Amino acid sequence: MSLVVQILPYLQIILSVVLVLSILLQQTSAGVGGALGGSDNASFHQTRRGFEKFLFFLSIICGIFFALSSLLSIIVKA
């Protein structure tokens, strides 16, 4: 159990950096009008492909793992 306590902070740091980078690298097609509810383009749905799809799933997976590691950290310290 002490090994988990020692590794957990480093795991959370790595997960948080990967999560932030995967969110920041995602491209968005919404301009200023998209923030106010409007849209600059005529299409309503854009399909994710390639690297954009990979970043989308990576951010979801890292978010889940980060939440689980935070919950584990609370349980271990209690």
JOTA-V459363 format. One record per residue. RES is the residue in one small letter. OMEGA is omega in radians with two decimals (none if undefined). NEAR is the number of other ideal C-beta (glycine too) atoms within 8 Angstrom. D_CENTER is the distance of its C-alpha to the mean C-alpha in Angstrom with 1 decimal. Layout:
res:RES omega:OMEGA near:NEAR d_center:D_CENTER
res:RES omega:OMEGA near:NEAR d_center:D_CENTER
//
This chain:
res:m omega:-3.14 near:5 d_center:27.7
res:s omega:3.09 near:5 d_center:28.1
res:l omega:3.10 near:6 d_center:26.2
res:v omega:-3.14 near:9 d_center:23.1
res:v omega:3.14 near:8 d_center:23.6
res:q omega:-3.06 near:7 d_center:23.9
res:i omega:-3.01 near:8 d_center:20.9
res:l omega:3.12 near:12 d_center:18.4
res:p omega:3.12 near:8 d_center:17.9
res:y omega:3.08 near:7 d_center:17.4
res:l omega:3.12 near:9 d_center:14.8
res:q omega:3.10 near:12 d_center:12.8
res:i omega:-3.14 near:8 d_center:13.3
res:i omega:3.12 near:8 d_center:12.2
res:l omega:-3.13 near:12 d_center:9.0
res:s omega:3.12 near:9 d_center:8.3
res:v omega:3.12 near:8 d_center:9.5
res:v omega:3.14 near:10 d_center:7.6
res:l omega:3.14 near:12 d_center:4.1
res:v omega:3.14 near:8 d_center:6.3
res:l omega:-3.14 near:8 d_center:8.0
res:s omega:3.08 near:12 d_center:6.0
res:i omega:-3.11 near:8 d_center:5.4
res:l omega:-3.13 near:6 d_center:9.0
res:l omega:3.12 near:7 d_center:10.4
res:q omega:3.12 near:10 d_center:10.0
res:q omega:3.06 near:5 d_center:13.5
res:t omega:-3.13 near:5 d_center:14.7
res:s omega:-3.12 near:8 d_center:18.2
res:a omega:3.07 near:8 d_center:18.9
res:g omega:3.11 near:7 d_center:21.4
res:v omega:3.11 near:5 d_center:23.2
res:g omega:3.11 near:10 d_center:24.6
res:g omega:3.12 near:12 d_center:21.3
res:a omega:-3.12 near:7 d_center:20.5
res:l omega:3.11 near:6 d_center:23.9
res:g omega:3.12 near:5 d_center:23.7
res:g omega:3.14 near:6 d_center:25.5
res:s omega:3.13 near:8 d_center:24.5
res:d omega:-3.12 near:8 d_center:25.8
res:n omega:-3.06 near:5 d_center:26.0
res:a omega:-3.10 near:3 d_center:27.9
res:s omega:-3.12 near:5 d_center:25.4
res:f omega:-3.07 near:3 d_center:23.5
res:h omega:3.10 near:4 d_center:21.0
res:q omega:-3.13 near:5 d_center:19.4
res:t omega:3.08 near:4 d_center:18.6
res:r omega:3.13 near:6 d_center:15.7
res:r omega:3.00 near:5 d_center:17.4
res:g omega:-3.05 near:5 d_center:17.1
res:f omega:3.12 near:5 d_center:14.5
res:e omega:3.09 near:10 d_center:12.7
res:k omega:3.09 near:9 d_center:12.5
res:f omega:3.12 near:8 d_center:11.4
res:l omega:3.12 near:11 d_center:8.4
res:f omega:3.13 near:10 d_center:7.6
res:f omega:3.09 near:8 d_center:8.2
res:l omega:3.13 near:10 d_center:6.6
res:s omega:3.09 near:12 d_center:3.0
res:i omega:-3.12 near:8 d_center:5.1
res:i omega:3.12 near:8 d_center:7.1
res:c omega:3.09 near:12 d_center:5.5
res:g omega:3.11 near:9 d_center:4.8
res:i omega:3.13 near:8 d_center:8.3
res:f omega:3.12 near:9 d_center:9.7
res:f omega:3.10 near:12 d_center:9.0
res:a omega:3.11 near:8 d_center:10.6
res:l omega:3.12 near:8 d_center:13.3
res:s omega:3.07 near:12 d_center:14.1
res:s omega:3.09 near:9 d_center:14.5
res:l omega:3.08 near:8 d_center:16.8
res:l omega:3.11 near:10 d_center:18.6
res:s omega:3.10 near:11 d_center:19.2
res:i omega:-3.11 near:8 d_center:20.7
res:i omega:-3.11 near:7 d_center:22.9
res:v omega:-3.10 near:10 d_center:24.1
res:k omega:-3.11 near:5 d_center:25.1
res:a omega:none near:4 d_center:26.9
//
